[in-house]
Amino acid sequence: MTMTGKTNAKIEEMKNEIAVLAKCKHPNIVKFHEGFVYKEKMWIFMEYLNLGCLTDLLEHYAKPFPEAAIKYVVH
Protein backbone atom coordinates (compact mmCIF):
# COMPACT_ATOMS: atom_id res chain seq x y z
CA MET A 1 0.00 0.00 0.00
CA THR A 2 1.41 3.42 -0.89
CA MET A 3 0.86 6.70 0.87
CA THR A 4 -1.13 9.38 -0.90
CA GLY A 5 0.44 12.79 -1.48
CA LYS A 6 -1.83 14.31 1.16
CA THR A 7 -0.94 11.62 3.71
CA ASN A 8 2.76 11.94 2.92
CA ALA A 9 2.61 15.74 3.32
CA LYS A 10 0.83 15.39 6.66
CA ILE A 11 3.40 12.89 7.90
CA GLU A 12 6.22 15.23 6.89
CA GLU A 13 4.51 18.05 8.77
CA MET A 14 4.19 15.85 11.85
CA LYS A 15 7.84 14.78 11.59
CA ASN A 16 8.84 18.45 11.65
CA GLU A 17 6.72 19.04 14.76
CA ILE A 18 8.24 15.96 16.40
CA ALA A 19 11.75 17.26 15.64
CA VAL A 20 10.92 20.49 17.49
CA LEU A 21 9.26 18.64 20.38
CA ALA A 22 12.27 16.31 20.73
CA LYS A 23 14.47 19.36 21.33
CA CYS A 24 12.23 20.77 24.08
CA LYS A 25 13.61 19.99 27.51
CA HIS A 26 11.58 21.69 30.24
CA PRO A 27 9.69 20.38 33.29
CA ASN A 28 6.45 21.99 32.04
CA ILE A 29 6.58 20.37 28.59
CA VAL A 30 5.48 16.78 28.07
CA LYS A 31 8.51 14.61 27.34
CA PHE A 32 8.77 13.08 23.90
CA HIS A 33 10.25 9.56 23.77
CA GLU A 34 9.89 8.24 20.21
CA GLY A 35 7.97 8.72 16.99
CA PHE A 36 7.75 6.68 13.79
CA VAL A 37 5.50 5.81 10.86
CA TYR A 38 4.00 2.31 10.74
CA LYS A 39 1.35 1.20 8.23
CA GLU A 40 0.70 4.78 7.09
CA LYS A 41 0.09 6.01 10.64
CA MET A 42 2.25 8.19 12.83
CA TRP A 43 2.96 6.68 16.24
CA ILE A 44 4.19 9.02 18.97
CA PHE A 45 5.30 7.87 22.42
CA MET A 46 5.27 10.56 25.07
CA GLU A 47 5.38 10.90 28.83
CA TYR A 48 2.26 9.56 30.56
CA LEU A 49 0.10 12.27 32.14
CA ASN A 50 -2.13 10.66 34.75
CA LEU A 51 -4.43 13.71 35.00
CA GLY A 52 -5.27 13.63 31.30
CA CYS A 53 -4.80 16.22 28.61
CA LEU A 54 -5.98 19.80 28.35
CA THR A 55 -8.68 18.74 25.89
CA ASP A 56 -10.15 16.47 28.58
CA LEU A 57 -10.27 19.39 31.01
CA LEU A 58 -11.91 21.65 28.43
CA GLU A 59 -14.69 19.10 27.91
CA HIS A 60 -15.56 19.15 31.63
CA TYR A 61 -15.64 22.91 32.14
CA ALA A 62 -18.16 25.42 30.90
CA LYS A 63 -16.83 27.69 28.21
CA PRO A 64 -15.00 29.98 28.43
CA PHE A 65 -12.36 28.18 30.47
CA PRO A 66 -12.55 29.44 34.10
CA GLU A 67 -9.71 31.70 35.22
CA ALA A 68 -8.94 29.40 38.19
CA ALA A 69 -8.44 26.48 35.80
CA ILE A 70 -6.20 28.55 33.53
CA LYS A 71 -4.12 29.56 36.57
CA TYR A 72 -3.74 25.91 37.58
CA VAL A 73 -2.70 24.75 34.09
CA VAL A 74 -0.24 27.60 33.60
CA HIS A 75 1.28 27.08 37.04
C-alpha positions in Angstrom: 0.0 0.0 0.0 1.4 3.4 -0.9 0.9 6.7 0.9 -1.1 9.4 -0.9 0.4 12.8 -1.5 -1.8 14.3 1.2 -0.9 11.6 3.7 2.8 11.9 2.9 2.6 15.7 3.3 0.8 15.4 6.7 3.4 12.9 7.9 6.2 15.2 6.9 4.5 18.1 8.8 4.2 15.8 11.8 7.8 14.8 11.6 8.8 18.5 11.6 6.7 19.0 14.8 8.2 16.0 16.4 11.8 17.3 15.6 10.9 20.5 17.5 9.3 18.6 20.4 12.3 16.3 20.7 14.5 19.4 21.3 12.2 20.8 24.1 13.6 20.0 27.5 11.6 21.7 30.2 9.7 20.4 33.3 6.4 22.0 32.0 6.6 20.4 28.6 5.5 16.8 28.1 8.5 14.6 27.3 8.8 13.1 23.9 10.3 9.6 23.8 9.9 8.2 20.2 8.0 8.7 17.0 7.7 6.7 13.8 5.5 5.8 10.9 4.0 2.3 10.7 1.4 1.2 8.2 0.7 4.8 7.1 0.1 6.0 10.6 2.3 8.2 12.8 3.0 6.7 16.2 4.2 9.0 19.0 5.3 7.9 22.4 5.3 10.6 25.1 5.4 10.9 28.8 2.3 9.6 30.6 0.1 12.3 32.1 -2.1 10.7 34.7 -4.4 13.7 35.0 -5.3 13.6 31.3 -4.8 16.2 28.6 -6.0 19.8 28.4 -8.7 18.7 25.9 -10.2 16.5 28.6 -10.3 19.4 31.0 -11.9 21.6 28.4 -14.7 19.1 27.9 -15.6 19.1 31.6 -15.6 22.9 32.1 -18.2 25.4 30.9 -16.8 27.7 28.2 -15.0 30.0 28.4 -12.4 28.2 30.5 -12.6 29.4 34.1 -9.7 31.7 35.2 -8.9 29.4 38.2 -8.4 26.5 35.8 -6.2 28.6 33.5 -4.1 29.6 36.6 -3.7 25.9 37.6 -2.7 24.7 34.1 -0.2 27.6 33.6 1.3 27.1 37.0 
